[in-house]
Amino acid sequence: MYIYNVTINVDDTIHDEWLLWMRAHIPQVLATGKFEKATLTKVLVEDDIEGQTYSIQYRSYSREALDAYYKEDAERLRAEGLKKFADKMLAFRTELQIVDEYNVKFK
């Protein structure tokens, strides 16, 4: 399984508007049918970077599903955010491959 991770630094001047938009945007990405779930997290590291940083982790069904997302949907969905928030946010994307998962079992 693969995780498509999008890390975004958002300028404080648009933070609230961006967060509302992102909460509507994530379901649009999931509606492509290429991902089984998404997790929106706030990065809690103190540094010299202005604004607030978030990570959205989309869990894909397979490598093929992720490749299909890039080919069929990514450009259109990315353009919406760029058009709306252009120079007030900075995003970078990474892919993660799940090697093992562990869960705590309580008795």
N, C-alpha and C positions, 0 to 999 in steps of 0.2 A: 504494500500500500504506500501511497505517496501523499505528502502534505505540500500544498502550494501555499507558501507563507508570504504575506504582503506586510511589510513594516512601513509605517507612515508616520512622519513627523508633521504635526499640524500646528500652524501659527495660532496663538491664543486668540487673535482677533476673529477667527472663523470657527473656533473649536466647537461651540454649541451647535451651530448650523451644520458643520461637517458631521458631527456625531449623529444628528438626526438623519442626515442624508445617508450615512453609512448603514444605519439600522434599516433603511429601506433598500439600500444597494445589495447588501448581503443576500437577502432572499432572491433578488434577481439573478445573482451568480448561481445560487443553488438551483434555481428554476431551469438552468441550462441542462440539468440532468447529469452533469459530469462529476458532481461531488455528493457525498452522502451527508456531510455536516460541516458546519463552520463554527469556529470559536473566536470571539472578539475579546482581546485582552489589552490591558493598559500596561505599558512597560514602566516598571517602578525603579528605574535606575536614576540616581541623581548625577547629572553631568552639566557641562557648560552649554549644552544645546538649548536654544530657546524653544518654546512651545511644548506640546505634549506628544508623546509617541505611543502608538498602538501597533499591535500585531493582529492580523486576521489570518487564521489558519484554516484553510479549506482542505478537507480530507477527500481525496479522489478515490474512485472505485478501482482505478488501475492506471498504468502508464499510458495506455491507449486513450483512456478517458481524459487524462490531463493533456495529452497531445491534441486531442480533438477540441478541447477547450481553447487552447492556443490558436488553433486553426480557424475555428468557427465563431468564437465569442469574445475572446480577450480584447481585441482591438476596440470593438464597439463599446464594451463595458468600461474599459479604461478611459476612453474618450469623454464619457459623461463626467467623470470626476475632474479630469484635466480642464474641461471647458468651464466647469463651475468654480473650481478652486485654484486653478493654474499655478500661480506663483506663491500661494499661501500654504502649500504642502509639498513634501518631498517623500517619494515612495521608492522602495527597492524591494525586489522579489527574490525569493530563494525557493528551491525545491529540497524537500527532505524525504528520504526513504526510510520507512519504519523497518528496523531490523528485528527488534523484539519488543514486546509489551509485557508489563508485569502489573498485577493487581494484588492488593492486600485482601486476604480472606480472613474474615472474622469468624470466630467459633461461638 
